[in-house]
């Protein structure tokens, strides 16, 4: 009898946890929808209707970043410009490895405006040559998947030549 009661309690905790997570997810989607609505856009429509597609120009889609010491975190910026006539919506960004955490603009990039995809690379445990990619999904004509790349050499914390001084890219974005 006691095992049955414990099973019911565990089941109810799971149900409450699932409901809380579902509510949290709904809040995030609602916030995103409000932001898109403020910009006069419906995210699903923009991404699925070719009438809302635009063009993008990447100024630095491949970057060679030199060397860093193992354990350092490196910020990488990939600059883009909306060269089309419709707002540019970045649906998602995904890195090829868990050592790189990308982020995207929250708001649509208006025609003629610039923005950036930011990524933070954690060099801990990544000694040697590193080639990382970030896939960006947008509402662009032709190809919606854009692959950004960077290369960096990670040297041991106490071995090898001194690391080059890599500074994060400073932009007005």
JOTA-V216455 format. One record per backbone hydrogen bond with DSSP energy under -1.0 kcal/mol. NH is the residue of the N-H (numbers start at 1). CO is the residue of the C=O. Records with the same first field share a line. If there is no record, write none. Layout:
NH: CO ; CO
This chain:
5: 1
6: 2
7: 3
8: 4
9: 5
10: 6
11: 7
12: 8
13: 9
14: 10
15: 11
16: 12
17: 13
18: 14
19: 15
20: 16
21: 17
22: 18
23: 19
24: 20
25: 21
26: 22
27: 23
28: 24
29: 25
30: 26
31: 27
32: 28
33: 29
34: 30
35: 31
36: 32
37: 33
38: 34
39: 35
40: 37
41: 36
46: 42
47: 43
48: 44
49: 45
52: 49
53: 50
54: 139
57: 81
59: 79
63: 149
65: 151
68: 153
70: 155
72: 69
74: 121
76: 119
78: 117
80: 115
81: 57
82: 113
83: 55
84: 55
88: 109
91: 137
92: 137
94: 135
96: 133
100: 97
101: 120
103: 118
109: 88
112: 82
113: 110
115: 80
117: 78
118: 103
119: 76
120: 101
121: 74
122: 99
123: 72
126: 123
128: 154
130: 152
132: 150
134: 148
135: 94
136: 146
137: 92
138: 144
140: 138
141: 54
143: 141
146: 136
148: 134
149: 61
150: 132
151: 63
152: 130
153: 66
154: 128
155: 68
166: 164
